[in-house]
Amino acid sequence: MRKLNVWDGVAVLGILAALAATWSVYDRLPEPLPTHFGLDGKPNGWMPKAYGAWGIPGLAFVLWAFVRFLPLVLPKSEKQRLAASSVPLVAMLTALFVAAVHVVVLYVALAPGADVTKIVFLLMGLLFVALGLIMPRLRRNPIMGVRTPWTLTSDENWARTHRVAGYSMVVGGGLGALVSLAGGPVAAVAALVCFLGSAFVPAVWSLVYARRQDPG
């Protein structure tokens, strides 16, 4: 867990790329900077340019460091479980997603009227697909995965739930990404339903499985 690997390098390079993009367009960014958008793609939240332009890449780094290095302070048994999981890969995907969203925010700030929801929801769909491919490899741990009261009671429930999560997130993420390409508020809502549904299915399945194992 202490050694950095190629996924860590990709994460850091992605964050640095977002910082470089910010540096290259900073003087042309509006003040204040739009940083939040409704389902119609129109901005409905702003931040001072200095905070919005540099804060999101900073958030990407903080999230990466949190996911990547939190295991170092966990008990030895939890470290061993996480060592067999895909912590660096999940941390990298999290950082790249936030960095990519930041680049989208920069683009929309410089090109008002661009459909930000279509781009962001497409990125979110790809993230769900990637995480879905990782889910079956996650061992029971305190920071990642489908953490319902039932999945935490046994390794068997955890493993079966995360196999279901793998399928549901790949399907839900893929459908959401495809739906989002249509653009507009209706497509955004439909994509959001796909994403939420893909996360809801394994949570419900874990409860159903637990009750089957212990009907009393």
C-alpha positions in Angstrom: 0.0 0.0 0.0 2.9 2.3 0.5 4.3 2.0 -3.0 3.0 4.2 -5.8 2.2 2.6 -9.1 1.2 3.4 -12.6 -2.4 4.3 -11.6 -1.1 6.8 -9.2 1.0 8.3 -12.0 -2.0 8.6 -14.3 -4.0 10.2 -11.5 -1.3 12.8 -10.8 -0.9 13.5 -14.5 -4.6 14.0 -14.9 -4.7 16.5 -12.1 -1.6 18.3 -13.5 -3.3 18.4 -16.9 -6.4 20.1 -15.4 -4.1 22.6 -13.7 -2.3 23.3 -17.0 -5.6 23.8 -18.7 -6.6 26.3 -16.0 -3.3 28.2 -16.3 -3.7 28.4 -20.1 -7.1 30.0 -20.1 -7.2 31.7 -16.7 -7.1 35.3 -18.0 -10.0 34.6 -20.3 -12.3 33.1 -17.6 -15.3 35.2 -16.5 -15.6 36.6 -13.0 -17.5 35.0 -11.2 -16.9 31.5 -12.7 -20.0 29.3 -13.3 -19.4 26.1 -11.4 -22.9 24.6 -11.0 -25.5 23.8 -13.6 -29.1 22.7 -13.7 -30.4 19.8 -15.8 -31.2 22.2 -18.6 -27.4 23.0 -18.8 -27.7 26.6 -17.7 -25.5 27.8 -14.8 -27.3 28.3 -11.5 -24.2 28.7 -9.2 -21.1 30.7 -9.4 -17.8 31.1 -7.5 -15.1 33.7 -7.5 -12.8 32.8 -10.4 -9.7 32.2 -8.2 -11.6 29.6 -6.1 -13.5 27.9 -8.9 -10.5 27.8 -11.3 -8.0 26.3 -8.9 -10.3 24.7 -6.2 -11.7 21.9 -8.3 -8.3 20.4 -9.3 -7.4 20.8 -5.6 -10.5 18.8 -4.8 -9.5 16.1 -7.3 -6.1 15.8 -5.5 -7.7 15.7 -2.0 -10.1 12.9 -3.1 -7.3 10.9 -4.7 -5.1 11.2 -1.7 -8.0 10.3 0.7 -8.9 7.1 -1.2 -5.4 6.2 -1.9 -3.7 6.7 1.5 -6.5 6.3 4.0 -5.7 2.6 4.2 -2.4 3.5 5.8 -4.1 4.5 9.0 -6.5 1.5 9.2 -6.0 -1.6 11.3 -3.8 -4.3 9.8 -6.7 -6.6 9.0 -8.4 -3.9 7.0 -5.1 -3.0 5.2 -4.8 -6.6 4.1 -8.3 -6.6 2.7 -7.7 -3.4 0.8 -4.4 -4.5 -0.5 -6.3 -7.3 -2.4 -8.7 -4.7 -3.8 -8.2 -2.0 -6.4 -7.6 1.0 -4.3 -5.1 2.8 -6.7 -7.5 2.2 -9.6 -10.5 3.5 -7.8 -8.6 6.5 -6.6 -7.3 7.2 -10.1 -10.8 7.0 -11.6 -12.2 9.4 -9.0 -9.4 11.9 -9.6 -9.7 11.7 -13.4 -13.5 12.2 -13.3 -13.2 15.3 -11.1 -10.4 16.7 -13.3 -12.4 16.0 -16.5 -15.5 17.8 -15.0 -13.3 20.7 -14.2 -12.1 20.9 -17.9 -15.8 20.8 -18.9 -16.5 23.7 -16.6 -13.6 25.7 -18.1 -15.0 25.0 -21.6 -18.5 26.0 -20.8 -17.2 29.2 -19.1 -15.4 30.1 -22.3 -18.3 28.9 -24.6 -21.6 29.9 -23.0 -24.5 27.8 -24.2 -22.6 24.6 -24.6 -24.6 21.6 -23.3 -22.7 20.9 -20.1 -25.1 18.2 -18.8 -24.6 16.0 -21.9 -20.8 16.1 -21.5 -20.8 15.6 -17.7 -23.4 12.8 -17.8 -21.4 11.0 -20.5 -18.4 11.2 -18.3 -20.4 9.9 -15.4 -21.7 7.0 -17.4 -18.1 6.0 -18.3 -17.2 6.3 -14.7 -20.0 3.9 -13.7 -19.0 1.4 -16.3 -15.3 1.5 -15.1 -16.4 1.1 -11.5 -18.7 -1.7 -12.5 -15.8 -3.6 -13.9 -13.9 -3.2 -10.7 -16.7 -4.0 -8.2 -16.4 -7.8 -8.3 -12.7 -7.5 -7.4 -13.4 -5.5 -4.2 -13.0 -7.3 -0.9 -15.0 -6.3 2.1 -13.5 -3.1 3.5 -14.4 0.1 5.4 -14.2 2.7 2.6 -15.3 1.4 -0.8 -18.1 -0.6 -2.3 -21.8 -1.3 -1.6 -21.8 -0.7 2.1 -25.2 -1.7 3.4 -25.7 -3.3 6.8 -26.2 -6.7 5.1 -23.1 -6.7 2.9 -20.9 -5.9 6.0 -22.1 -9.0 7.9 -20.5 -11.6 5.7 -17.9 -12.0 3.0 -20.3 -14.1 1.0 -23.0 -11.4 0.9 -20.4 -8.9 0.0 -19.0 -10.9 -2.8 -22.4 -11.8 -4.3 -23.6 -8.2 -4.0 -20.6 -6.8 -5.7 -21.0 -9.2 -8.6 -24.5 -7.9 -9.0 -23.2 -4.4 -8.7 -20.7 -5.0 -11.4 -23.4 -6.0 -13.9 -25.9 -3.3 -12.8 -23.3 -0.5 -12.9 -21.9 -1.5 -16.3 -25.5 -1.7 -17.7 -26.8 1.4 -15.9 -23.7 3.4 -16.8 -23.7 2.4 -20.4 -27.4 3.2 -20.8 -27.0 6.5 -19.0 -24.1 7.5 -21.2 -26.1 6.6 -24.4 -29.2 8.4 -23.2 -27.3 11.5 -22.3 -26.1 11.9 -25.8 -29.6 13.1 -26.8 -29.0 16.2 -24.7 -31.6 18.3 -23.0 -33.3 18.1 -19.5 -35.4 14.9 -20.4 -32.3 13.0 -21.4 -30.5 14.3 -18.3 -33.2 13.0 -16.0 -33.3 9.7 -17.8 -29.6 9.3 -17.5 -29.7 10.2 -13.8 -32.4 7.5 -13.3 -30.1 4.9 -15.0 -27.2 5.9 -12.7 -29.3 5.9 -9.5 -31.0 2.6 -10.5 -27.7 0.9 -11.1 -26.6 1.8 -7.6 -29.9 0.9 -6.0 -30.2 -2.6 -7.5 -27.2 -4.2 -5.6 -28.2 -2.5 -2.3 -31.7 -4.1 -2.5 -30.2 -7.4 -3.7 -28.0 -7.5 -0.6 -31.0 -7.3 1.6 -32.9 -9.9 -0.3 -30.0 -12.3 -0.2 -29.5 -11.7 3.6 -33.1 -12.5 4.3 -32.9 -15.7 2.2 -29.9 -16.8 4.2 -31.6 -16.0 7.5 -35.4 -16.1 7.1 -35.9 -15.7 10.9 
